[in-house]
């Protein structure tokens, strides 16, 4: 069962980026919900005293994950409200078929002029950090001793 959970943890980052790239704001809502769930779980672990029972590296990763998941959730919600999370590449759907991004002035999804791009980038970076830290913690927990003192 642990290896299945580790597989899902490792798949979290590419899946999150795929959701953001393909589904824009709605994909961001899903990623934000996932980061929010990890944030709530991390806060609960810290509140119940789990860090005191962990070795230094897993303890530090837990604290870092709690911070990054909190930032990802807050920045993700802000970006979801304001606009797109990440710029998608221009393609034939944008204007005259040349791939030129003619919709930027109108604030179309994927435009660099969008007000949500900065918050979206912060959310994507924090979500990526969250998924990497989470996968590292899961890998440590599968080792003998499970990262405990």
C-alpha positions in Angstrom: 0.0 0.0 0.0 2.9 2.4 0.8 4.3 2.0 -2.7 1.0 2.9 -4.2 0.8 6.0 -2.1 4.4 6.9 -3.1 3.4 6.4 -6.8 0.5 8.8 -6.4 2.7 11.3 -4.5 5.3 11.2 -7.3 2.6 11.6 -9.9 1.2 14.7 -8.1 3.5 17.2 -9.8 3.1 16.2 -13.4 -0.6 15.7 -12.9 -1.0 19.2 -11.3 0.9 20.8 -14.2 -1.2 18.9 -16.7 -4.4 20.1 -15.0 -3.2 23.7 -14.9 -2.0 23.6 -18.5 -5.1 21.9 -20.0 -8.0 23.2 -17.8 -6.8 26.6 -16.7 -8.8 28.1 -13.9 -10.8 24.9 -13.2 -7.6 22.8 -13.2 -6.2 25.4 -10.7 -9.2 24.9 -8.5 -8.5 21.1 -8.4 -4.8 21.6 -7.7 -5.7 24.2 -5.0 -8.1 21.8 -3.4 -5.4 19.1 -3.3 -2.9 21.6 -1.8 -5.5 22.7 0.7 -6.1 19.0 1.7 -2.4 18.6 2.2 -2.3 21.8 4.2 -5.1 20.8 6.5 -3.4 17.4 7.1 0.0 19.0 7.7 -1.5 21.4 10.2 -3.3 18.6 12.0 0.0 16.6 12.1 1.8 19.6 13.6 -1.0 20.3 16.1 -1.0 16.7 17.4 2.8 16.8 18.0 4.0 14.7 15.2 7.2 16.7 14.5 8.5 15.8 18.0 8.4 12.1 17.1 10.2 12.6 13.7 13.9 12.7 12.9 15.2 16.1 11.9 14.9 15.7 8.0 11.3 14.5 8.0 10.4 17.1 10.6 11.9 19.9 8.4 10.2 18.5 5.3 6.8 18.5 7.2 7.2 22.1 8.3 8.3 23.2 4.8 5.4 21.3 3.2 3.0 22.9 5.5 4.3 26.4 4.5 4.3 25.7 0.8 0.9 24.0 0.8 -0.5 27.0 2.6 1.0 29.5 0.1 -0.2 27.3 -2.8 -3.7 27.2 -1.4 -3.9 31.0 -0.8 -2.1 32.1 -4.0 -4.1 29.5 -5.9 -7.4 30.8 -4.7 -6.4 34.3 -5.6 -5.2 33.3 -9.0 -8.4 31.3 -9.6 -10.5 34.4 -8.8 -8.3 36.7 -10.9 -7.4 34.8 -14.0 -5.2 32.1 -15.6 -2.6 30.3 -13.6 0.0 29.7 -16.3 0.5 30.9 -19.9 -0.4 28.3 -22.4 1.4 28.3 -25.7 -0.2 30.2 -28.5 -1.7 28.1 -31.2 -4.0 28.1 -34.2 -6.9 28.9 -31.9 -5.5 32.4 -31.2 -6.3 34.6 -34.1 -5.2 34.1 -37.6 -3.8 30.6 -37.4 -0.2 31.8 -37.2 0.1 31.2 -33.5 0.3 34.9 -32.8 -1.4 35.8 -29.5 -3.9 38.4 -30.7 -6.2 38.0 -27.7 -3.8 39.4 -25.1 -5.3 42.9 -25.1 -8.7 41.4 -24.4 -7.3 39.4 -21.5 -7.9 36.0 -23.0 -6.8 32.9 -21.1 -3.1 32.5 -21.4 -2.3 36.2 -22.0 0.7 37.7 -20.4 -1.4 40.9 -19.8 -3.7 39.0 -17.5 -3.9 40.2 -13.9 -3.8 36.7 -12.5 -0.4 35.7 -13.9 1.8 36.7 -11.0 -0.5 35.0 -8.4 -0.8 32.0 -10.7 3.0 31.7 -11.0 3.3 31.9 -7.2 0.6 29.3 -6.8 2.3 27.0 -9.4 5.7 27.3 -7.7 4.3 26.7 -4.3 2.2 23.7 -5.5 5.2 22.2 -7.2 7.2 22.6 -4.0 4.4 21.0 -2.1 4.2 18.0 -4.3 8.0 17.5 -4.3 8.2 17.8 -0.5 5.3 15.5 -0.1 6.8 12.8 -2.3 10.1 13.1 -0.5 8.4 12.6 2.9 6.4 9.6 1.6 9.7 8.0 0.4 11.3 8.6 3.8 8.2 7.0 5.5 8.6 3.8 3.5 12.2 3.3 4.8 12.8 1.2 7.9 12.0 3.3 11.0 9.6 5.4 9.0 11.5 8.6 9.8 10.7 8.3 13.4 13.1 8.8 16.3 
